[in-house]
Every structure is written in C-alpha cells, then in structure tokens.
Amino acid sequence: MTNQDPEKPQLRMIWPGRALPGPPRPEPPSGYAIRTYQPGDEAPFLSLMAAGDFDPWDEEKVQFNRNRVLPGGWFFAVVEATGEIVATAMCLHNYTGTSPFTGDVGWLACDPAHRGRGLGMALMIHVTRRFLDAGYTRIQLHTEHYRLAAIAIYLKLGYVPVLETASASVLWQELCERIHWTYTPDRWPKGENHPGVASGDDHLTGSDRGSGAS
C-alpha cells in the first residue's frame, strides 16, 4: 500500500549550481561501500524497489532505465562484509527532448533495515558529482510528497524546490514545516527557467562538500 495522493502533485527539485553546505562527507558510513553497476545487479535492485514502495517494477522497466544511465552512473551501496546491495541511485539522461543537457536523478532507494545511516546522502553525493563531471548544465529530480527522508537529503545537499504551481507552493510549505526546514519561496525558481550548473569552485568535490544522513 502506498501513500500516493492524486490530489497532490509530484514535486520537482533542481541543482542550482552552488557549493554544498556543511562539513565534508563524500564517503559511505563505516561498514558500507559504494560501487557502480555490475551484471546481475538487476534482481537485488528489483527487491529494493519493492521494499521502497515504488510503483511496480519489472525487467522491462529496468532495461528502459538502464539504457538511460550515464556510463559509471548507476550506484549501489553494499555491506562491505557480505557484498549485499542495500541502497541505490542512478544518473539518468533526460531523453524527452524538451530540456536539453538535463540529467535526472533516478530512483534513490534504501533497504528499510539500513536506513538512517547516511547511505542516501553518500549516494546522492556520488550521483551529483557524476553529473557535474560529465558536464551536465542542469540536474533535476522528481519525488513524492510522502518521501520525507529523501526530501530532507535533497535539501541538505543543496537541491532546491521548483514552485511550478500554486498547489506545489502550498505543499512545499507544509513539507518544510514537517521536516523543520525554512520555507524560502522567494529564493526558489518558479518554473523552467533556473540557473545552470556553475563551474569552478561550485563543483562538488570529495574534499570539501556535503553532509547528512538518510
């Protein structure tokens, strides 16, 4: 059973191209490692999607998304001792033709037994860095209003809401209250026009950017 509500829109966030706040933490928490896709990862990925209460996935949907993944852009968090896959996220090329040079953050998910340990933030740092290293000028993601832990990660990392409609603005105000985040609509983009990824010092690096926990 999901928490989906047809009356509430899917939310969009974008990377504004500014430095990440907080102390550095590019590495996974103790006992875990981050690696990229290997043949055979499809089955545990499907299990993660089911455990995360996402829309039903099958092999066809995996294949469709795999064909959009940047080289070296499908990340997995694994238990170091066993190699068990416990979390994942993707760098997807936006294929619609309506937003050139755009990357989509895809399918951040974590096994419920391994949540709250910083895996989501570690994966998002890797995903964002991969997009920036590939030269993407826009990075976006879509999420649901009930994925509060993921939304908190995105905000902490530096992604900002896009207030595309009045209902989205109201929903973001409610969400910010729930996760104790300052609601600053005057600082957030209102539609398609938003800053491109900056260059130079605003690039995500492993030495001085990012913190948080999933």
HELIX and SHEET records of a PDB file:
HELIX    1   1 GLU A   42  ALA A   51  1                                  10    
HELIX    2   2 GLU A   59  ARG A   66  1                                   8    
HELIX    3   3 PRO A  112  HIS A  114  5                                   3    
HELIX    4   4 LEU A  119  ASP A  133  1                                  15    
HELIX    5   5 LEU A  148  LEU A  157  1                                  10    
HELIX    6   6 ALA A  166  ILE A  179  1                                  14    
HELIX    7   7 PRO A  185  ARG A  187  5                                   3    
HELIX    8   8 GLY A  200  ASP A  202  5                                   3    
SHEET    1   A 7 TYR A  32  THR A  36  0                                        
SHEET    2   A 7 VAL A  69  VAL A  79 -1                                        
SHEET    3   A 7 ILE A  85  HIS A  93 -1                                        
SHEET    4   A 7 THR A 102  CYS A 110 -1                                        
SHEET    5   A 7 ARG A 138  THR A 143  1                                        
SHEET    6   A 7 LEU A  11  ILE A  14 -1                                        
SHEET    7   A 7 VAL A 160  PRO A 161 -1                                        
END                                                                             
